[in-house]
Amino acid sequence: MDRDRRALDLLAALGRQGVVEADGGVPETAPDSRKAFSAMAGFEVVPTRTVPQKDPDARERVDALWHEEADRMGLFDGDGEFLLLGSRFSKSPTGGWSRMRDTIGTRLPSRIAAATGNQEFVAASLDGRSMCAVSVEEYDDWIITHSFETPESEAAGSEAAELEAAGSKTAE
């Protein structure tokens, strides 16, 4: 089976779980997919929340905690749209982001796992500022959040640093 067929099959499976491809394509503000993956799977990653895999309610807890963090991070736009990182269903030959819409609004981690056969995934906001992911570790499932620097926030940070430096010079 070729890559396009596999991608279409996975998109169809996601669609059956209420996660559909959204119109508009991937915005230019999408974070670099390699940086997003590293923010989820890098050596120094620290989870925002953890759920022991031996917990009999682990799946439900991951769903609930992931949604709490996704809401806190502003992951979804007003239409339930977000970016989903996945080399197995992205139309890009190298993988990358797909613009998706959640038509159900609850239990997204469990529904993605049901469609892809993998509990791990990375999602980001359309503006590229935030990420919320699930990673399966040895004894725990991790919910990982990350805020990305955007050109606007980098400029604001530089401006604030310049103002702070100027202020400290006048205070001396």
N, C-alpha and C positions, 0 to 999 in steps of 0.2 A: 504494500500500500504506500503510495507516495505521500510526501509531506502535506500537500494541499488537502488530500482526502482526510488525513489524520486531523488536520486543523479544523476542517469542516465538521468532522464527527465530534470533536471536543466542543466546538461552539454549539452544536446541536444539543449535546448532553448538558452543557451549561444552561442553554435555553429552556430545557425541560425542568431545570431547577430554578427557573425564574431569574436567571442572570443572562441578559441578552445584550448583544452587541448594539451599541448606541450610535446614532448618526453623528457626524461632525469630525470623525477621525481623532487622532491623538494630537492634542494641542502642543504647540511649541514649548509651553511651560512645563511639560512632563520632565520629571527628573531623569538624569542619566540612568539607564537600567542597570549598568554595572555598579554604580554607587548605591542604588536601591538594594540590589542583591547583597552587596557587602554590608549594608546597614542591617540586614536581616541575618546574614550567615558569617559575618566576619569574626575573627578570632576574639576580639575584645567586646563583642556585643553583650550587653546586659539586658535581660528581659524587663519589660515594664510590669508584667504580671506573669505568674506561673500557675499551672494547674497540674497536680500530680496525676500521672497516667493511671495509677491504681485507684483513684477516686471513682466510685461507681457512676457518678454524675459528670464525669470529665467532659464529655462532648457538650453537654448543656452549659457547663460552666465556661468552657472556652468560647462558645457562642455568645453568652451574655457578657463576659469580660471583654471580648474583642469588640463587640458593639459599643460598650461603654467607652472604650479607648478611641474607637473610630469616630464616635460622636464628639468626644473631647477634642480630638485633633482636627475636626472639620473635614473629614474625609469625603463625605458625599455632598454633591451640590443639591439644589432644591428639587431636582428631578430624580434623585437617587443614582446619579452618574458618578463614576469613579474610574480610575485606571487600574487594570489588572496586568501584572507581569507574568508572562508565561511563554516560554519558548515552544511549548507543544501546541498552542492554539493561535499564536500571533500570526498575522498574515505576513509579517516581515520575515525574510529568509533567515535572519540571525536571531529571531525571537524579539522580545521587547514588549512594549505596552500595547494593550488593546483598550479602547474606550468601551466601558460596559455600563449597563443600567440594572440595578436591582429592583425587580418588580414586586418583590415580596416584603423586604425590609427587616426581616428577622432571620436568625440562624444562618447567616451567610457563610461562615466557615464550614459548617456541616454540609451545606448545599454544594459548595465548591468541591469539597472532598468527595461527595457522592458522584459528582460529574466527572472529576478528573482521576479519582482513585488515589489522590494524594492529599494529605491533610495540610501540607505546607503551601503557603501562597503569600504573595506580596501585593498589596493594594496601595494606591496613592491618590491624592486629591488631584482634580483636574488642573489646579493652579500650580501643582508641583511642590507645594510647601510642606506637605505632610505625608507620612507613610504609616501604615499599620499592617503587621504581618503575623503569621502563625508559623512557628518553627517547632518541629518535633525533636526533642533532645532525649538523652538516655532514659530519664525517669519522669520527665516533666514535658508538658506542652508549654511553649513560651508564646506570649503575646508581646510583640516588639513594636515600639513606636519610634519614630524618628522625624525630626524637622530638618528640612533641607534649606540651605542658603539659596536665596534667589538673587538675581541681579539687583532687585530693588532693596532687599534686606542687606546685601553686601554694601550697597551705596549708602544706605542709612547708617550702617555700622561704621563705615569710614567717616561719614559726616559727624557722627556722634563722637568718635575718637578725636577728630580734629578739633571739635568744640571743647572737649574735655582737656585736650592738650593746651589749647589757647587759654582756657580758664585757669589752668594750673600755673601758666606762665604769668598771668596778671596777678595771681594770688601771691607770688613769690616776692 
